[in-house]
Amino acid sequence: MAQSSAARSAASPAPVTEYLRLGLAFDRLEEGFVDAYTGNPALRADVANGPAPEPSTLADRARGLRRELPGDLPSDRADFIGAHLSALECSARKFAGEEIGFVDEVRAYFDVDITMGDPQTYREAHAAMAVELGVPDASGGALADAYAAHRRSDEIPADRVDDCVRAFSGALRERVRSAFGLPDSELVEFDVVTDKPWSGFNYYLGDYHSRVAINVDLTQYMSSLPHLIAHEAYPGHHTEHCRKEELLVGGGQEEQSIFLVNTPQCLMAEGLADHALVAAIGPDWGLWAQEIYADLGLRFDGERAQRMSRASSGLLGVRQDAALLLHDRHADQNEVADFLQRWLLAPPARARQMLRFLTSPLWRAYISTYVEGYRLLGTWLDAVPDHDRLVRFGRLLDEPLTPSQLRAELGA
């Protein structure tokens, strides 16, 4: 039988307990910084009821804890905690009002280096999309009009979103149970919300339960909903949390009981979740989704959705470029909105919605977790034969990997 969270915390090495205490303190600076915590509730209550933390003191504590590593910890656990302490130190310095360059901020948070993309890559993606949409010239407004029409045809009627969410959740859950295994008591509850800067969000509640919020301010599309459910639930965020709580936290790695915003955990989790649908279903995910939509009485061309996904894949870096324009090159928001409209073919309202996310003090750097996470984890998954990809994806679910560790494995 696994130890209780209180017993595990009491038995945890001092650096682990202090790391948890430090991470929990950040929720006093910005509510939501602690994305999930499944550890000893007494420790969380002690931090919550203590003196208000000072950002500069938290930065000093993060540096001090990093110097104390590895202590009694194995090297892999010490490396994991050390990478996250570096990220927390940067966050504390930002909260203290220190000016930190945006590229350096992203590097400290997520253990990756970012640069502006090549517009030629985006032009080539537009050309591929134009071929698929039957547009003779990708450089004019005809492509944007054709893409807008394509998106309208892909919309899920508002009164059918709930049915679709439940159908895909159930189908993916069965796939994941057979491929990776899940605790018998695991559960995802779906909820609709409004006035959020994101399309979906997983709130992991512990004990193998999640609440997934779907933002109904944003139109839901047939081609993207399967990805959203896979991303947030099966085999994405919910599945990862369940597996790590059962295997790692249950095995005494109490540092895995906390999930903190703007840390390497986030890049690994978002990269995993963005590869989740193909990991569970395979490259013909569109044909699989077509059958589920047909059972619901909805027409969906799965093969075309797959082709459009491949054609538009070259646009992955556009949103990260927008963040660099805003925070590194200090472009104004109107210029960045125009950039998003031009390359992502986004309507003005959608571009402004994306700007909400990119200008949020807490989330402004987070777009890199999707862009660089997808790239790095994709390269790592592609480094093994196709028949080994599912096993390798399982490592992402079950092991406390970091970007540096993946790069080291690729280098080896």
ABEGO torsion letter per residue (X at the ends): XBBBAAAAAAABBAAAAAAAAAAAAAAAABBGABABBABBAAAAAAAAABBBBBAAAAAAAAAAAAAAOAEABBAAAAAAAAAAAAAAAAAAAAAAGBBBBAAAAAAAAAGBBBBBBBAAAAAAAAAAAAAAAGBABAABAAAAAAAAAAAAAABBBAAAAAAAAAAAAAAAAAAAAAAAEBBAABBBBBBBBBGBABABBBBBAEGGBBBBBBBAABBBBAAAAAAAAAAABOABAAAAAAAAAAAAAAAGBAAAABBBBGBAAAAAAAAAAAAAAAAAAEAAAAAAAAAAAAAAGBBBBAAAAAAAAAAAAAAAAAAAAAAAAAAAAGBBAAAAAAAAAAAAGBBAAAAAAAAAAAABAAAAAAAAAAAAAAAAAAAAAAABBAAAAAAAAAAAAABBBBAAAAAAAAAX
